[in-house]
Amino acid sequence: MRVRRLLHRLARLCAVTAAGSAVAALAAACTPHDSGKITIGVKFDQPGLSVKRPDGTLGGFDVDVARYVAGRLGYPAERIAWLEAPSGQREMLLRNGQVDYVVATYSITDSRLEKVDFAGPYLLAGQSLLVRADNTDITGTASLQRHKKLCSVSGSTPAQRIKDRYPGVQLQRYDTYSACVEALRNGAIDAVTTDDVILAGYAAQSPGAFKLVGERFSQEEYGIGVRKGNDGLRHRINDAIEQMERDGSWRAAFVDNFGAAGFAVPDPPPVAR
């Protein structure tokens, strides 16, 4: 009798374990992270850097960097899975293991280093100004003090920096930089501000319509985000970034994505080991 009860309990335990395994397998199947591929988080809405085209393909400097790194890690283009990584979700995607790394105008900051690790930097950017090509009275930040209408994105660091440093500016806050650029095109505002490479991407998208003016008035180091503590992957990505810089692929990608904006090719920043 005891043996029969023991066998019955054992059968129930096996059934529960099997059910648990099935649920785990189903959950794994539903996640965007496929073990046969590498999953990369990028932006879908930043011309020049990372944009999803109407045909579903991705292009931009960040995408070129991400694809090159994947290739050096042993993943050709057909084994890359792309996942959209909006600014507010980047840490979560890494922490949850939904992506292997993030290349998405991801500035390396002390507060972010508490949550994730970074390879790179692979690009230096800085806040700048975009105006219409025929504009002659805005040459830099000092020109903004003459009650110019300046657009940036609500809640962004560039918007706050303008508010703090240049109180004479009429700051307009829109939801997206695309909306700011359209307002600039239509004459509703006088200038747009954010990182210069983002502005250069918009300028390259509409050759002859816009230009960047003035000097940078901040410095941002763009890095490739990886899950906290994943030193092995971070070191391999650093190796890939340095190889991309050495073999000319970095410069070629920059010219390809920003050349139409007349944006000077910068020197790549040294990788921080």
TASULLIN-V703027 format. One record per backbone hydrogen bond with DSSP energy under -1.0 kcal/mol. CO is the residue of the C=O (numbers start at 0). NH is the residue of the N-H. If there is no record, write none. Layout:
# TASULLIN-V703027
CO&NH + CO&NH
This chain:
# TASULLIN-V703027
0&4 + 1&5 + 2&6 + 3&7 + 4&8 + 5&9 + 6&10 + 7&11 + 8&12 + 9&13 + 10&14 + 11&15 + 12&16 + 13&17 + 14&18 + 15&19 + 16&20 + 17&21 + 18&22 + 19&23 + 20&24 + 21&25 + 22&26 + 23&27 + 24&28 + 25&29 + 26&30 + 33&36 + 37&80 + 38&99 + 38&100 + 39&82 + 40&102 + 41&84 + 43&51 + 45&48 + 45&49 + 47&60 + 48&61 + 48&62 + 49&45 + 50&58 + 52&55 + 56&52 + 58&50 + 59&63 + 60&64 + 61&65 + 62&66 + 63&67 + 64&68 + 65&69 + 66&70 + 67&71 + 68&72 + 69&74 + 70&73 + 75&78 + 76&79 + 78&37 + 80&39 + 82&41 + 85&88 + 88&92 + 89&93 + 90&94 + 91&95 + 92&97 + 92&98 + 93&96 + 100&40 + 101&224 + 104&106 + 105&222 + 108&112 + 111&114 + 111&115 + 116&225 + 118&223 + 119&271 + 122&221 + 124&219 + 125&195 + 126&216 + 128&212 + 129&191 + 130&210 + 131&134 + 140&143 + 141&144 + 142&145 + 143&147 + 147&169 + 148&189 + 148&190 + 149&171 + 150&192 + 151&173 + 152&155 + 155&159 + 156&160 + 157&161 + 158&162 + 159&163 + 160&164 + 161&165 + 165&168 + 168&170 + 169&149 + 171&151 + 173&153 + 175&179 + 176&180 + 177&181 + 178&182 + 179&183 + 180&184 + 181&185 + 182&187 + 182&188 + 190&150 + 191&129 + 193&127 + 194&198 + 195&199 + 196&200 + 197&201 + 198&202 + 199&203 + 200&204 + 205&208 + 208&132 + 210&130 + 219&124 + 220&107 + 221&121 + 223&118 + 224&101 + 225&116 + 226&229 + 228&230 + 229&233 + 230&234 + 231&235 + 232&236 + 233&237 + 234&238 + 235&239 + 236&240 + 237&241 + 238&242 + 239&243 + 240&244 + 241&245 + 242&246 + 243&249 + 247&251 + 248&252 + 249&253 + 250&254 + 251&255 + 252&256 + 253&257 + 254&258 + 257&260 + 257&262 + 258&261
